[in-house]
Amino acid sequence: MSNRSLIIHTMQDKKFTRNKQEKIEKIYDVFFDLVLKRGYDKTSTNNVAEAAGLSIGTVYRYFPEGKKDIIRKYFEKSVETTMEIEDFKNLDPNNIPSAFRGFISNLLRNNYASKGYSLAFRSAILSDHNLLDAHNKRVFDISKGFAKTLMKSNEFFKSREEERLIRGFIFIYNLSNAIIYHHIFFMKFFEKDEDLIDYLSNLMFFTIQTLSKM
């Protein structure tokens, strides 16, 4: 293949990848907007395709199981941007609240940015145990990866049991999500989000202390 042909081929690949990603993001946006307006049960994959201006085949190409797949894949995308290992690498008994601020801030920002996803996810797992199992497994796998990495790189974690660390990360993730969900959708715990972040960061300190003694 000539250099010119290689350049053209590379540009075509980049364009295809960009177009694919744009379509996927469009599907996410439309789906979660429809869920906010109609509810999860009344939103179909056909509705998503029509509102996004895409064929139903295109939607199923990227999400073979329809709306359940949209939720699953979006969750995988969002949880990886929320739980960042860098936030915890320098954690020690004296800086737990400050170390958790980045994690809590990311979690809050993601929940605000994807209200439709939060509603869709909670509606879906009530009727689909497979989706709930997939969610729990993904949180477990990421928490396990965190525990292994931190036990190698951080003195604070080296003396901890791996299983207890994993359970701790899962507990913290689920507890934070539950409180933030209530704060956004039902009743604000604090007038300012910064106060909520401070509260949750300090709650994590208390939680870790408690879990360490169990």
MOJOGI-V991478 format. One record per pair of residues at least 12 apart in sequence whose C-alpha atoms are under 8 Angstrom apart, sorted by the first residue. I is the first residue (numbers start at 0). GAP is how many residues later the second one is. If there is no record, write none. Layout:
# MOJOGI-V991478
i-><I,I>
gap-><GAP,GAP>
This chain:
# MOJOGI-V991478
i-><23,25,26,26,26,26,27,27,29,29,29,30,30,30,30,31,31,31,31,31,32,33,33,34,34,34,34,35,35,35,38,38,39,39,39,39,40,43,44,44,44,67,67,70,70,70,71,71,71,74,75,77,78,79,80,81,81,81,81,82,83,84,86,86,86,86,87,87,88,88,88,89,90,90,91,91,92,95,95,95,95,96,96,96,96,96,96,97,99,99,100,100,100,103,103,103,103,104,106,107,110,110,111,117,138,139,139,142,142,142,142,143,143,145,146,146,146,147,163,167,167,171,171,175>
gap-><38,26,21,22,25,32,42,46,18,21,22,12,17,36,85,82,83,84,85,88,83,14,82,81,82,84,85,79,80,83,80,81,79,80,83,84,82,23,14,21,22,56,63,46,49,50,59,62,63,60,62,32,60,62,25,21,24,25,28,20,19,61,12,13,15,16,12,62,61,64,65,64,63,65,63,64,63,105,106,108,109,101,104,105,106,107,108,103,101,104,96,97,100,72,93,96,97,92,70,72,69,70,72,63,31,26,30,23,24,26,27,18,22,20,15,18,19,14,47,40,43,32,35,24>
